[in-house]
Amino acid sequence: MWNTSTTRTGPVVLLVEDDDDLREMTTQMLEMRGFTALVANDAVTAITTCRVYDGAIDVLLTDLGLPGVSGGELARSAAAIRPAMEIIYISGIPQDIAIKKGLIKAGSPFISKPFTTDVLAGTLRSVLARHSNAPAP
């Protein structure tokens, strides 16, 4: 499911979060900071979006704790479809534990829950700055 805005206003972020309230709040945070948000509540919807969305998707922002599949597994599948897309993980699990469990690789962009709009936007800007095709807002 995509947001209702059809005009691309900034870098496109595919947000994958199964918690309805957190997904809505994060979508609002993204749009307030000039990002265009595509939203999915599960891995199947996210992969479908990767396949059918016509424009570029600059960043996959995925929760690590999705039902049925980890965010890491989703990221690998999504990257096979859109290899230029950057990936940022969000989780309530501490980053060092996620690395030890093999959910993410050391050095992967990571945002701990709960997070502020500034942390979210700052991490996105940092990742996009390394990926020169998408100017960060």
N, C-alpha and C positions, 0 to 999 in steps of 0.2 A: 504494500500500500504506500502510495506516495503522498507527500503533502499536497495541499490544495493549490499551492502556488505553482503556476506553470512557467513562470519566467525565472530563468536562472539568475540569481542575484550575486552569487559568490561561489567559492569552491563547493563541490557537491560531496556531502557526507552521507554514506549509507549507515544508518544507526540500527544495530540489531540488539534489542533488549526485550526480554520476555515480561518484565514487570510493567504493567500498564502506566502506573503513575510516574515511574522513573523515565519511561520512554517519552511520555508527554512533556515532562519537565525538561529533559535533555533536548528534545526537539525545540522547545521554546528558547533554551539557552543558545542553541546553535543559530537559530534564526535571528535572535537579538544581536548576535555578533556578526551577522552578515553571511552566514553559511546557508546553503540550500540543503535541506534535510530530506532524505528519502528514508522511510522507516519500515522496519520489519520486526515482527514479534517472534520469529523463529528462523532456523537455518534454511528451511525449504523456501520460505518467502524471500529471504536474502539472496539465495542462489538464483531464484527465478528473476529477481530484480536485476542481478548482475547480467543475466542472459538477455533480458528484454528491454532494459532501459536504453534509450537511443543515445543519450549523451555520455560524456565522460563521468566516471565516478572517481573522485580524487582520493577519498579515504573511506575505508571500512572501519567503523567504530563499533566494536563488538564486545558484548559481555562475555566473560569466560564461562559463566555458569548457565548455559542454555539447556533446556530440556532435550535429552536424547543425543546431544552432540556438544563437544566443547567448542568454545570460541576459537581455539587453535585449529581444530579440525575444519571448522567453517572457513577460517582464514585461508587454509591451504586449498580448499576447494574453490573459493572465490578467486584466489590469486591465479589459479589455473585458467579461469575464464577471463580475468582482467589483470594481467601481470603488471601493469603500470600503476595499479591502485596501491596506495599506502595502507598500512594496517596499524590501528591503535587498539589496545585491549583495555577494557574497564572491568574491575572486579572488586568485590568485598574481600577476596582472599589476598593476603599480602603478596607483593611481587616476588619476594624471595621464595616463598612456599610454592607459588605458581611455577617458578623456574625449577625448583627441586622436584616437583611432581611431573615435570616434563610438559606442562600445559603450554608454556611459551619458552622461547629462547632467551637467554641472557641478552640484555641490551634492547629488547623489543620495547617500543613505546607503550607505556602503561600508565593508567590513571586509576588511583585507588578510590573506592566508594567510601563515604560520600565525597563528592567533589563540588567545587564552586564553578561558576561561569568563567572566572578568570583562569583557573587551572585548566579547564576544558579548552578554552580558546587559545591559551598559551601553548598547550601541547599540540594542538592542531596547527598553529602557526609555525611552530618549530619543525614539525614533520613536513609541512608543505614547503618551508624554506629550503629544505634539503632536496625537495622534488620540484624543480624549477618551472614545470608547466602550469602550475596553479598559483596565481598570486593570492596570498592570504589577506583577508580583510583586516 
